[in-house]
Amino acid sequence: MADLPDNNPASLWPAVSPAQTEAPPPRRWVWSAMAPSERRTRLRELRTWVEWLRNTAELHNEIPPCWYRHRWGREMLTALYVGWLRT
């Protein structure tokens, strides 16, 4: 550790302006409260991510192609997606 400039590992990270550290406002996904046009837009967004997830994590057998027809599955995938976005 003697080769660190001030023995503080945080000093190796690039400086970040305060504007970059602020979290974006939360996005709420309440399917029953959405207008039909917003629901279509959000479902399209979620579908794109779920397809990426199914392919990347090889979840074809665990997440069926008709996942969006199942309310509970749609809710769970929505929660996972929103958490993924915030991470």
Backbone hydrogen bonds in HBPLUS format (Angstrom, degrees):
<---DONOR---> <-ACCEPTOR-->    atom                        ^
c    i                          cat <-CA-CA->   ^        H-A-AA   ^      H-
h    n   atom  resd res      DA  || num        DHA   H-A  angle D-A-AA Bond
n    s   type  num  typ     dist DA aas  dist angle  dist       angle   num
A0004-LEU N   A0001-MET O   3.17 MM   3  5.71 170.0  2.18 116.8 119.9     1
A0011-SER N   A0008-ASN O   2.91 MM   3  5.64 155.3  1.97 122.4 129.4     2
A0012-LEU N   A0009-PRO O   3.07 MM   3  5.68 163.5  2.09 116.7 121.9     3
A0013-TRP N   A0010-ALA O   3.17 MM   3  5.61 155.8  2.23 111.2 117.6     4
A0020-GLN N   A0017-SER O   2.98 MM   3  5.46 138.0  2.16 112.9 123.7     5
A0021-THR N   A0018-PRO O   3.16 MM   3  5.26 141.2  2.32 100.0 110.8     6
A0033-ALA N   A0030-VAL O   2.92 MM   3  5.44 144.0  2.06 114.9 125.7     7
A0034-MET N   A0031-TRP O   3.27 MM   3  5.42 162.2  2.30 106.6 112.0     8
A0038-GLU N   A0035-ALA O   3.05 MM   3  5.30 114.4  2.50 105.7 121.2     9
A0039-ARG N   A0035-ALA O   2.85 MM   4  6.06 162.0  1.89 162.8 169.0    10
A0040-ARG N   A0036-PRO O   2.98 MM   4  6.19 157.9  2.03 148.1 152.9    11
A0041-THR N   A0037-SER O   3.10 MM   4  6.34 161.6  2.13 144.8 149.6    12
A0042-ARG N   A0038-GLU O   2.84 MM   4  6.03 168.7  1.85 158.2 161.0    13
A0043-LEU N   A0039-ARG O   2.83 MM   4  5.88 156.6  1.88 146.9 154.1    14
A0044-ARG N   A0040-ARG O   2.98 MM   4  6.11 151.9  2.06 144.3 151.6    15
A0045-GLU N   A0041-THR O   3.05 MM   4  6.34 155.3  2.12 144.7 151.4    16
A0046-LEU N   A0042-ARG O   2.80 MM   4  6.07 164.8  1.83 153.6 157.6    17
A0047-ARG N   A0043-LEU O   2.76 MM   4  5.85 158.4  1.81 145.5 152.2    18
A0048-THR N   A0044-ARG O   3.06 MM   4  6.25 156.4  2.11 145.4 150.6    19
A0049-TRP N   A0045-GLU O   3.21 MM   4  6.54 158.5  2.26 147.0 152.2    20
A0050-VAL N   A0046-LEU O   2.81 MM   4  6.05 162.3  1.84 158.3 163.7    21
A0051-GLU N   A0047-ARG O   2.94 MM   4  6.10 159.9  1.98 150.0 154.9    22
A0052-TRP N   A0048-THR O   3.12 MM   4  6.37 152.8  2.19 140.2 147.7    23
A0053-LEU N   A0049-TRP O   2.80 MM   4  6.12 159.2  1.85 152.5 158.5    24
A0054-ARG N   A0050-VAL O   2.77 MM   4  5.99 166.3  1.79 156.0 159.1    25
A0055-ASN N   A0051-GLU O   3.06 MM   4  6.19 158.8  2.11 145.6 150.7    26
A0056-THR N   A0052-TRP O   2.79 MM   4  5.86 169.4  1.80 157.4 161.2    27
A0057-ALA N   A0053-LEU O   2.92 MM   4  5.70 166.1  1.94 148.4 153.1    28
A0059-LEU N   A0054-ARG O   2.86 MM   5  4.50 146.5  1.97 124.7 135.0    29
A0062-GLU N   A0059-LEU O   3.09 MM   3  5.11 127.8  2.37  97.9 112.0    30
A0063-ILE N   A0059-LEU O   2.86 MM   4  5.85 164.3  1.89 165.8 166.5    31
A0067-TRP N   A0064-PRO O   3.12 MM   3  5.45 142.2  2.27 126.6 123.5    32
A0069-ARG N   A0066-CYS O   2.98 MM   3  5.69 162.6  2.01 125.0 130.4    33
A0070-HIS N   A0067-TRP O   3.14 MM   3  5.59 163.3  2.17 115.4 120.7    34
A0074-ARG N   A0070-HIS O   2.82 MM   4  6.00 162.5  1.85 163.3 169.4    35
A0075-GLU N   A0071-ARG O   2.86 MM   4  6.09 154.9  1.92 150.6 157.6    36
A0076-MET N   A0072-TRP O   2.95 MM   4  6.20 161.1  1.98 151.2 155.9    37
A0077-LEU N   A0073-GLY O   2.92 MM   4  6.07 164.8  1.94 151.9 156.2    38
A0078-THR N   A0074-ARG O   2.88 MM   4  5.95 147.1  1.99 140.8 150.4    39
A0079-ALA N   A0075-GLU O   2.97 MM   4  6.22 161.6  2.00 149.0 153.0    40
A0080-LEU N   A0076-MET O   2.97 MM   4  6.22 158.4  2.02 147.1 153.3    41
A0081-TYR N   A0077-LEU O   2.86 MM   4  5.99 157.8  1.91 144.7 150.9    42
A0082-VAL N   A0078-THR O   2.88 MM   4  6.10 168.7  1.89 159.0 161.2    43
A0083-GLY N   A0079-ALA O   3.00 MM   4  6.12 159.7  2.04 145.5 151.4    44
A0084-TRP N   A0080-LEU O   2.87 MM   4  6.06 150.2  1.96 143.6 152.6    45
A0085-LEU N   A0081-TYR O   2.81 MM   4  6.14 154.9  1.87 153.3 160.1    46
A0086-ARG N   A0082-VAL O   3.05 MM   4  6.28 157.3  2.10 146.6 152.1    47
A0087-THR N   A0083-GLY O   3.02 MM   4  6.18 132.0  2.26 139.4 152.0    48
A0087-THR N   A0084-TRP O   3.25 MM   3  5.14 133.0  2.48  92.6 105.2    49
